[in-house]
Amino acid sequence: MKLIQATAIALTLHAASVFAAEEVSAEDKSKTELLTIGTALAKGDIAGLEQKAINAAAGELQAATQSYLQKLFPTVELSLGLGDPSKPTAGLLIVAPLSDPKDVKNTFFTQGSVYHFDNRTTVNLGLGYRRLEWGNKLLLGVNGFYDHEFPYDHGRTSIGLEARTTVGEVNFNQYWGVTGWKMAKNSLEERALGGTDLELGVPLPYMNWAKVYARGFIWDSVDGVKDLKGNDFRFVLKCLSCLV
């Protein structure tokens, strides 16, 4: 009984301290911002103030745009980076179902994305199909995509296969470059490559909200150059609230 009471008191104190911290943070937010601006002006850091204003405007624009698009499409991912005004970065991904939402075993969908990086813009369009098997414990999928990069008009097609369960997943992609050599920046020639990649993903023990992925890839050689081979790893958190 004493342990329960002590735990309840500790939780109450913790909740009160969090509430107080949030209250103080909200109350002092404007003061902190004014102090930051005043310090920057005193140091003559006009460029820093301009960048801060640009980042704030970009954040507001991103939030407003994503909020609007989420009313039209169930899955929307949007990013906007203006850290270097001469080389802005941006990305937009939209996934929309094409089949009846009531049919949980079969899902047809379309996916489109636009990414701008290093003064290049890549447009990606594709279709996919997924089906649940083994009592809805195994998800199998197939997809096809076309990528086009501007301003140099590189094109590439791909076909992907996937299999997912609660114990792990496998993703396979085959790519084909469909355009030839193009004259690019600084009068250098380049072309889209074909290739293959295979990725395995497994959840971490006792943390099914976190997964680790390992990927191997091969990009086909061109004009006698050796194939480009390699591998990479990534770590994905699906539930940040699980860390609280």
N, C-alpha and C positions, 0 to 999 in steps of 0.2 A: 504494500500500500504506500509506504514512504517513497519507494522507487518511482511509482506511478505519479505521485504528487510532485516529486522533484523533477521528473521529466516534463510534466505539464507546466511547471513554473519556468523551466528552461525554454520550452517552446514559446510560452507567452512573452518572455523577455526577448527572445530572438525576433518574434513577430513585431514587438514594439520597437526594437532597434532598427529593423528594416523599414518600418513605417516612418520612423523619425528621419532615417537617412534619405528616404525618398522625398519627404516633406522638405528637408533642408536643401536637397539637390534641386527641387523644383523652384524653391524660393530664391536660391543663390545663382541660378543658371544665368539670368540676365546680368547680374553683377559680375560674374566670372567672364562673360563675353565682353562686357564693357572694359574690364580690366585688361583683357587680352588685346583688345583694339587699342587702348591707351598705351600699353607697353610697346606695341608695334609702331605706333605713330611716334613715340618718343625715340625709338631706335631708327626711325626713317625707313622701316620695312614696308614700303608701299606694295612691293611685289608680293610679299607674304599675305597682305590683306586682300589683294586682288585674287590670289589663288584660293584663299579661304572663302571668298564670295562666290567664286566659280564652282568650288566643290559643293557649297551649300545649295546653289541654284541647280546643279546637276542632280543632287540628291532629291530635291523637291520635284524636279521634272521626271526623274525615274519613278518615284513613288506614285505620282499622279498618273503617268502613262500606264504603269503596271496595274494600278487599281481599275482604270477604265477597261483595259484589255481583258482582265479577269472576269468582267461582266459578260464578255462575248465568248470567251474560250475557257474550258476547264483547267488547262495547264498552260501557264505563261511564265517564262523566265526572261528577265530583262536586266541588262547591265550597262553602265555608262561610266566611262572614265575620261576625265578632262585634266589629268595631272600635267600632261604636256599639251598645251593648246595647239601646237603644230602637228601633233600626232595623236588625235583623240581615238579612243577605243570604244566600241559599242557592240552589244549583242542582243538579239531577240530570238527566242525559241517559242514556238506555239505548237501544241499537240491537240488535235480535235478528233473525237470519235466519229466514225462513219456508219457504224452498225447500231442496232437497237440496244440501248443501255440495259434493258431487262434480260438480254441474252448474256448471262455471265460467263458462259463457256466459250463463246466466240466473240472476238473483238477485232473489228477492222478500224484502222485509224490512219490519219494523215499527219505528217509532221513537216513543218517548214521552219527555217532559221535564216537569219542574216547576221553575219559577223564582220566587223570592220576593225582591222588591226594593221599597223605599219603601212598605212595608206593603201591597203588592199581590202576589198569587200568580197566575201564569199557568200553565195546564196545556195541553200540546200533545200531540196524538195524530195519527199518520199512518201511511200505507202507501206503499211505494215499489217500483219495479221497475227493474232495470238489466240491460243486455245488451251483450255485447262483440261488436264487428264488425271487419271488415278485418284478419283474422288476429289478433284480440285486441288491436289497437292503438288502437281507438276504443271508448270507453264511452259509451253513450246511456242516459238515465234519465228517468223520469217519477215524480212523487210527488203525493200529496194530503194535506192536513193540516187539522185544526180546532184553533183556539186559543180558550181561554176564560179570562177574567180575573176573579178574585174580589178584593174582595167586591162589585164593581159589576156583575157579570154581563155584561161585554162579550164578544161572540163574533165570530169571523172565520174564514173558510175560505180555502184557497189551493190552487193547482195550480202545480207547478214542473216545468221541463224542464232537462236538463243534457246537456252533451257535453264529454268530456274526452279529451285525448291527451297525449303526452309534451311537446308543444310549446305547450300551453295548454288553457284550459277556458272554457266559457261557461255561465252559470247565469241562467235566466229564471224569474220568479215573478209570478203574478197573484193579487191578494188581493180578497176581497169582505167587507165588513162586513155581518153578518147580524143585528145587533141595533140598536135605535133609541137615542134619547137616554136617558141614565141620570143620575139625580141622584147626584153624587159628593161628594168632600170639600169642605167649606166652602160647601155648597149650590150648587156649580157643576155645570152640565150638560155632559156629554161623551158621545161615541159612538165606536165603532170605525169606522175609515175603510177604504175600499177603495183599491187602487192597484196600481202595477207597479214592478218593479225589474229591472235587467239588470246582470250583473256579468261582467267579463272578468278572467281570471287568467293570468299567464305566468311561467315560471321565469326567474330571472336568469341571464345568460350565465355559463357555467362554474360555476354554483352551482345545480344542479338540485334541491337540498334546500331552496331558498328561493324563494318566490313573492311577487309583488306583484299586488294586486287593485285594480281600479277599478270602482266601482259608481255607477250613476245611478238615481234613483228619482223617482216622481211619486205623491203621495197625492191622491186625488180631493177636489174642493171640496165643501163642504156649505153649503146655504142662501146661495149667492151669494158665498161666500168664495173667493178665488183658490186654484188648485191649489198644493200645497206641493211644490216641486221642489228637487232638490239632488244632490250627489254626495259620495262619500267614498272614501278609500283605506285599504288595510291591507297589512301585511307579515307573512308567515307563514313560520316556520322549521319544517321537518318533521324535522330531524335535528340536535339540539343537539350530539351527539357529533362531528358533522362539523367543529365549530369548535375542537375540541381538537387 
